[in-house]
Amino acid sequence: VMGDPMVAPFGGSDRRFGTNPFCAIFPRRDASPLLLDFATSGIAFGKTRVAWNKGVDVPPGYLIDHQGKPTEHPAVMHEAPYGSLLPFGLHKGYALATLCEILGGALSGGRTTHEETVLASHDAIYNCMTAIILNPEAFNAPAMQEEAEAFLDWVKRSPQSGSEPIQVPGEWEEANRAQREREGIPLDANSWGQICLAATQAGMPDEELAAFRALAS
């Protein structure tokens, strides 16, 4: 928690907290772990940047402008006057974001988002988190893995409305990573230009940057 405030509370009209991500992982004996990791905003801030660079709108229900009015234009997150992201799931996403703020900010011994810390963040970045790690062997659950796999198998065998298989948390990301490693990362021209500019500003030699440009072409 406590990046730049960019999410409005449910019923609010301006930025009050960050995207406050929530993550949970369950280890599996003979398979990749279940992995859940998402922002509590309806879409991640980075998704708005991608849309902005591509010159496309985002779906309705994710953004408000600086007057608190619904908008589909991602520019409100990148050009003044700034708007806000909205929590996912209306009051439910907002409630989860609130608990992430308290658990990740206050409970961690760090800071939460409020007037004092927002003003101080001009000179520093607060990035707090709380991790709770449970040893599965400490529970009286000898059939834990079998029960987990039975549930996942039951879910996957639901009648499907489309051609894609039902996936459990983490599978899409794992497949996407494998595809990216195999085929590369698709990138729009504006994003690539921003990356090259950042590399130049960071001091990357022109000949090194040229080699990367050749690989990307």
C-alpha positions as CSV (number, residue, x, y, z in Angstrom):
1,V,0.0,0.0,0.0
2,M,0.9,3.7,-0.1
3,G,2.1,4.3,-3.6
4,D,0.6,7.5,-5.1
5,P,-3.1,7.7,-4.2
6,M,-5.0,6.9,-7.4
7,V,-8.2,5.0,-6.3
8,A,-11.4,6.7,-5.2
9,P,-13.5,5.0,-2.4
10,F,-16.9,3.6,-3.1
11,G,-19.2,6.6,-3.2
12,G,-16.2,9.0,-3.4
13,S,-15.0,11.3,-6.2
14,D,-11.3,11.7,-5.8
15,R,-8.0,9.7,-5.1
16,R,-7.7,8.5,-1.6
17,F,-5.5,5.3,-1.7
18,G,-3.4,3.2,-3.9
19,T,-4.4,0.0,-5.8
20,N,-3.7,-2.0,-2.7
21,P,-3.1,-5.4,-4.1
22,F,-4.0,-8.7,-2.4
23,C,-2.1,-11.9,-2.9
24,A,-2.7,-15.5,-1.7
25,I,-0.8,-18.6,-2.6
26,F,-1.5,-22.3,-1.9
27,P,1.2,-24.9,-2.5
28,R,0.3,-28.0,-4.4
29,R,2.2,-31.3,-4.2
30,D,2.5,-32.2,-7.8
31,A,1.5,-29.1,-9.7
32,S,2.2,-25.4,-9.8
33,P,0.8,-23.5,-6.8
34,L,-2.5,-21.7,-6.9
35,L,-1.6,-18.1,-7.2
36,L,-3.9,-15.2,-6.7
37,D,-2.5,-11.7,-7.1
38,F,-4.6,-8.7,-8.0
39,A,-5.1,-5.0,-7.5
40,T,-8.3,-4.1,-5.6
41,S,-9.0,-1.4,-8.3
42,G,-11.1,-2.6,-11.2
43,I,-8.1,-2.4,-13.5
44,A,-4.5,-1.9,-12.7
45,F,-2.9,1.5,-13.3
46,G,-0.6,-0.1,-15.8
47,K,-3.6,-1.2,-17.9
48,T,-4.6,2.5,-18.2
49,R,-1.1,3.4,-19.4
50,V,-1.3,0.7,-22.1
51,A,-4.7,1.9,-23.3
52,W,-3.5,5.5,-23.2
53,N,-0.4,4.7,-25.3
54,K,-2.5,2.7,-27.8
55,G,-5.1,5.5,-28.0
56,V,-8.0,3.4,-27.0
57,D,-10.6,3.7,-24.3
58,V,-11.1,1.4,-21.3
59,P,-14.4,-0.4,-20.6
60,P,-17.0,1.5,-18.6
61,G,-17.1,1.4,-14.8
62,Y,-13.4,1.6,-14.1
63,L,-12.6,5.4,-14.2
64,I,-13.9,8.7,-13.0
65,D,-12.6,12.1,-14.1
66,H,-11.4,15.0,-11.8
67,Q,-15.1,16.0,-11.3
68,G,-16.0,12.5,-10.1
69,K,-17.9,11.7,-13.4
70,P,-17.7,8.3,-15.1
71,T,-15.3,8.3,-18.1
72,E,-13.7,5.7,-20.4
73,H,-10.7,7.8,-21.3
74,P,-7.4,6.6,-19.7
75,A,-5.9,10.0,-20.2
76,V,-7.4,11.0,-16.8
77,M,-4.8,8.9,-15.1
78,H,-1.9,10.4,-17.0
79,E,-2.7,14.0,-17.7
80,A,-3.8,16.8,-15.4
81,P,-6.4,17.3,-14.1
82,Y,-6.2,13.8,-12.8
83,G,-9.1,11.4,-12.3
84,S,-9.3,8.2,-10.3
85,L,-9.5,4.5,-10.7
86,L,-12.5,2.8,-9.1
87,P,-12.5,-0.3,-6.8
88,F,-13.6,-3.5,-8.4
89,G,-17.0,-4.9,-7.4
90,L,-18.3,-1.6,-6.0
91,H,-18.5,-1.7,-2.2
92,K,-16.9,-5.2,-2.0
93,G,-13.7,-4.2,-3.7
94,Y,-13.5,-1.0,-1.7
95,A,-14.0,-2.9,1.6
96,L,-11.1,-5.3,0.6
97,A,-8.9,-2.4,-0.4
98,T,-9.6,-0.8,3.0
99,L,-8.5,-3.9,4.8
100,C,-5.4,-4.2,2.6
101,E,-4.5,-0.6,3.5
102,I,-4.8,-1.3,7.2
103,L,-3.1,-4.7,7.2
104,G,-0.4,-3.7,4.8
105,G,0.1,-0.2,6.1
106,A,-0.7,0.1,9.8
107,L,-0.2,-3.5,10.9
108,S,3.2,-3.7,9.1
109,G,4.5,-0.8,11.2
110,G,4.5,1.4,8.1
111,R,2.2,4.2,7.0
112,T,-1.3,4.4,5.6
113,T,-2.6,6.9,3.1
114,H,-3.7,10.2,4.7
115,E,-2.9,13.9,4.4
116,E,0.4,13.8,6.2
117,T,1.8,10.8,4.2
118,V,0.5,12.1,0.9
119,L,2.4,15.4,1.4
120,A,5.5,13.5,2.6
121,S,5.4,11.2,-0.5
122,H,6.7,14.0,-2.7
123,D,10.1,13.2,-1.2
124,A,9.8,9.5,-0.4
125,I,7.9,6.4,-1.6
126,Y,6.0,4.4,1.0
127,N,5.6,0.8,-0.1
128,C,4.4,-1.3,2.9
129,M,3.1,-4.8,3.0
130,T,2.3,-7.5,5.5
131,A,3.0,-11.2,4.8
132,I,1.4,-14.0,6.7
133,I,3.0,-17.4,6.1
134,L,1.3,-20.6,7.3
135,N,3.0,-24.0,7.4
136,P,0.5,-26.5,6.0
137,E,2.1,-29.2,8.1
138,A,1.0,-27.4,11.2
139,F,-2.7,-28.1,10.5
140,N,-4.5,-31.3,11.3
141,A,-5.4,-31.8,7.7
142,P,-3.8,-35.0,6.3
143,A,-6.1,-35.0,3.3
144,M,-5.5,-31.4,2.5
145,Q,-3.8,-31.9,-0.9
146,E,-6.4,-34.6,-2.0
147,E,-9.3,-32.3,-1.0
148,A,-7.7,-29.4,-2.8
149,E,-7.2,-31.4,-6.0
150,A,-10.7,-32.9,-5.8
151,F,-12.2,-29.4,-5.6
152,L,-10.1,-28.1,-8.5
153,D,-10.9,-31.1,-10.7
154,W,-14.6,-30.6,-9.9
155,V,-14.4,-26.9,-10.9
156,K,-12.6,-27.7,-14.2
157,R,-15.3,-30.2,-15.2
158,S,-18.0,-27.6,-15.3
159,P,-19.9,-27.4,-18.6
160,Q,-18.1,-24.8,-20.7
161,S,-19.7,-22.0,-22.6
162,G,-16.7,-21.5,-24.8
163,S,-13.8,-23.3,-26.4
164,E,-11.2,-22.3,-23.7
165,P,-10.6,-24.7,-20.8
166,I,-11.5,-23.6,-17.3
167,Q,-8.4,-22.4,-15.5
168,V,-7.6,-22.1,-11.8
169,P,-5.8,-19.1,-10.3
170,G,-2.2,-18.9,-11.6
171,E,-2.7,-21.1,-14.7
172,W,-3.3,-18.2,-17.1
173,E,-0.3,-16.3,-15.8
174,E,1.9,-19.4,-16.1
175,A,0.8,-20.1,-19.7
176,N,1.2,-16.4,-20.6
177,R,4.7,-16.3,-19.2
178,A,5.7,-19.4,-21.3
179,Q,4.2,-17.8,-24.4
180,R,6.0,-14.5,-23.8
181,E,9.3,-16.4,-23.3
182,R,8.7,-18.3,-26.5
183,E,7.3,-15.5,-28.7
184,G,8.4,-12.3,-27.1
185,I,6.3,-9.5,-25.5
186,P,4.0,-7.5,-27.8
187,L,4.4,-3.8,-27.3
188,D,2.8,-0.8,-28.9
189,A,5.0,1.9,-30.5
190,N,4.4,4.5,-27.8
191,S,5.3,2.2,-25.0
192,W,8.5,1.1,-26.8
193,G,9.4,4.8,-27.4
194,Q,8.9,5.6,-23.7
195,I,11.1,2.7,-22.7
196,C,13.9,3.8,-25.1
197,L,13.7,7.3,-23.8
198,A,13.9,6.1,-20.2
199,A,17.0,4.0,-21.2
200,T,18.6,7.1,-22.8
201,Q,17.9,9.2,-19.7
202,A,19.3,6.5,-17.5
203,G,22.6,6.6,-19.4
204,M,22.4,3.6,-21.7
205,P,24.9,4.0,-24.5
206,D,23.5,4.6,-27.9
207,E,25.1,1.5,-29.4
208,E,23.6,-0.7,-26.8
209,L,20.1,0.8,-27.2
210,A,20.5,0.4,-31.0
211,A,21.1,-3.3,-30.5
212,F,17.8,-3.6,-28.5
213,R,16.0,-1.6,-31.2
214,A,17.2,-4.1,-33.8
215,L,16.0,-7.0,-31.8
216,A,12.6,-5.4,-31.4
217,S,12.2,-4.6,-35.1
